[in-house]
Amino acid sequence: MSESGDISRLIGDLSADLKPVRRLAPPWLRALYWLAAVLGLALVLIAIRIVFNWSGASEVDPYVMPGAIASGVTAALAAFAAFELSLPDRSNAWALLPLPAFAVWVAINGLGCVASLADPAAQSGMPQFFSCLAIILALSIPLSVATIVMVRRARPLRPLPVAILGGLAASAAGATLLLLVHPHDSAVLDLCSHALAVIVVVGINALIGGRLFVPANNFRRRA
Amino acid sequence: MAPAAHSDEFAAERAATDRRLTAAMAAAQGGDRAAYELVLRDCVPIVRRIARAQGADANFLDDVVQDVLITLHGARASYDPSRSFVAWLTAITQRRTIDILRKQGRRGAREVYAPLAVETHAGEGNPEADAALRSEARQLRAAVATLPEGQREAVETLALEENSLEDASKRTGRTKSALKVNLHRAIKTLRARMGGGEADGETP
């Protein structure tokens, strides 16, 4: 079938605009780069800890460390899934990749929360709630920015699920890094602050991330 | 030729096309304009075929092709030459077609296709014009009654009852395109009968 004049002209314009491009690295490698950024942030936090001579909580709740590991795994899998899903020819099933780790993270937090209810001394107050929330949000901002910048190059055709996965990765990584700078337990308010932080970060990523994934285009369809 | 042999030949031809486009796209990523133009031109029939299979109306095929080519241009860095180019193009086309069908669906639900409405309501508010219009309306109703069934149905559902194309299509069981064509033909026929010009046939 012959092309219409509009299509022929568009092909001419697109060809004339062609510049060499650097191919995107495979999703697993981009996920590794993103994890390297998380590691870099962790090193900065450790440096801050050393500078301020903070030795950490003397007694750690038994649920905190498994919870942090589960959130770290959730972050890594969500980032990998976001990079996979940002490519047009990858299956929608990638969106399910972080769900098992996320379920384990929620389950560990739930168990810790139930265990803490038996110990009134373990309950924290509102200042603890707000400091946990603020730190996770603050840590999630640079990680969300890193995700958006890295995903944007792929021009994802499924911006919403990619943005949600990116938000989950950033907030889960933020919850993991919290362990390095802020002593916390599995108390109800602590865990509520984590849950709220995840909801807020995922929500903001879903609201604005999707739009930021679509850079300005020089070409418009001809009527 | 036996069907199995024909099918093998078709599959081999598709694989050869895929290999050729994959190599050309890899060259285009390096900045080869001639290869890129070849890729874009060869994409057009593939995109049309996929979009048609997805249910895109013939009127929108050019829109889908243009959207896909623009998307491909923006996303060309994300193509991995170790994977099938046609599979990559197919995924882009399917998503773009769905986007366009959704947009058309939303627009179609709001749109009222009533080119006769302007003529029907032109003289409202003026008593003399109203009387003339009433007389014309009677003639028009009589003329509409003599139209072939498809054209009459299109005039009644779209122009007189002012249904949206979507609703009219559901009510009559005809496609939107058929309704549009029948309405245009009806208008032409009515003009011919009421004031000169030539009449037209019907689309099923």
Interface residues (C-beta under 8 A of the other chain):
Chain A: M1 E3 S4 D6 I7 L10 I11 G12 L14 S15 A16 D17 L18 K19 P20 V21 R22 R23 L24 P26 S86 L87 P88 D89 R153 A154 R155 L157 R158 P215 N217 F219 R220 R221 R222
Chain B: A28 Q29 G30 G31 R33 Y36 E37 L40 R41 V44 P45 R48 D62 D63 V65 Q66 D67 L69 I70 T71 H73 G74 A75 R76 A77 S78 Y79 D80 P81 R83 S84 A87 W88 T90 A91 I92 R95 R96
